[in-house]
Amino acid sequence: MPFHLDQFLPYRLSLAAAEVSHRFSARYAAEAGLSIPEWRVLAHLGHSGAVSVRDITQRVHLDKSVVSRAASRLQEAGLVAKSDHEEDRRLIVLELTPHGRALMDRLAGVAEGFQQELRDLLGEDAPAFERGLTRIVGPKGGPVASAVDG
């Protein structure tokens, strides 16, 4: 039986993720002029509060240098404040400024609207699709062990 890349589920998931990311990034870029890494840093800070760059890097699946550059741009824009970690001086802690919090409050509505559009597109398959994603990436988006891991 010949292998067909366009029927290979991991490839199709990758294409779907890229398409969804592209569509959503156009929304927050138009609304706030943010890049994908900047959005991910802001969204994580909006959810988690003050955390280290290392923590953000692990959570948003971006390289430390990418997160650091995004954090610097967000700091220059007055959206994020940087400080030293209380216990580990090697770590930089980031947190939203009041301006950053206001922006995240506004962008949360954009994100919720986009998510609803995706659910509407999936129709009655949306709940099953979301359950399947949870089995693959876990309830919080972190990796889960499974038979797929090999």
N, C-alpha and C positions, 0 to 999 in steps of 0.2 A: 504494500500500500504506500503510495507516494506521500511525502510530507507536504502539507500546504500551510505556509506561514499565515496566510489570511484566515485560517480556521483554527490557529493555535491560540488557546485561551490566554496564556500569559501575554502574548503579543497584542491581542485584542484589548486586554485590560490596560496595557501600556498606552495604546492609542487612545482609548477612552479617557484615561487619566490626563493625557496631554491635551486632548481636546477640551475637557472640562476646565483644566487649569488655564488654558488659553482664553476661553470665553469669560471665565471669572476675572482673570487678570485685567482684561479690557475694561471691566466694570470699575474695579477699584483704582485703576490707572486713570480713568476718565474722572472719577469722583475725587481722587486725592493725589494723583500723580505718583503713586507708589509702584515700586517694582515687586516682583514675586517675593524675594527675600525680605524686603521691608514689610510687606503685608504679613508674612509669616511671623516675623519678630513681633510686630504690633499685636497681632491676634493672640500670640502666646502670652505676651505680657498682659493683655486685656483679660485673659483667663486666669493666669497664675499669679499675677502681682509681681513683686520684685524678685528676680531670679538671676543667676549667673549666666554669662555667655555660654559656658560649658553646658548648662542645663538646657538652654534654648537650642544649642547645636544638636544635642541628643534628641530633643523632642521634635524639631521641625525637619530633621534629616537633611541638613545643609552643612557644608564644611565650615569650620571655625572661622576661616578668613572671610567667607561670604557673610556670615552672621556679623562679624566684627565690622566689615565695611557698611553693611546695612544699618547697624547700630550707630555708627559714626554719622551717616547721612541723616538718620532720624534725630540724633542729638543736635546736629546743626540746624535742623528744621524746628527744633524746640518741642519735639514730640516725645523724646526719651531723655531721661537723666541717667548718668553713669556715676557709680560710686565704688569704693573698695569694699570687698567682702569683709565682714566683721571678723571672721575666724581664719580665713585663708587669703592673705594679701596678694596671692598670685591670681585671684579671681576678680573679675569685674562684674558688678551687679548692675542690672538695668531695671528701670521702672518707668512707667508712663508718667508724663507730666500731666497737669490738668488739661492742657491743649491736646495731648495725645489721647487722654481718656475721652475727651469730647469727640475727637475724630473716630475713635473706636466705637463709641456709642452710635455714631452716624453710620459707620461702615457695617456694624452688626445688622442693621436693617437691610442694607444692600445684600449682605451675605444670606440672610434669612430669605429674602425675596428670590435670590438666585437658587438657593436650595429647593424652594417650593417649585420653581420652574422645572428643575430636574425631576422632582417627584411627579409633577404633572406629566412630564414627557414619558416617564416610566409607567405612569398609569397604575393599574391594579398590580403590576409587577414590582412596584416600589418597595413594599414591605419585605418581600422575599429577597430582593436585591440587597437591601440594607442588612438583612440577617446574614446573607452570604458574605458581604464585606466584613461584617463583624467576626465571622468565623475565620476569615483570612487575616485581618489586621488587628483584631481585638476591639473591645469596646472603646478604648481611648486612642486607637490608632497605632499602638505599639505592636511589635511583632509577636506572634503567637506560635508556639511549637505545634507542628502538625506532621502528618504523613508526607506532605508536600516538601518538607525540609530535606528529605532524603535520608 
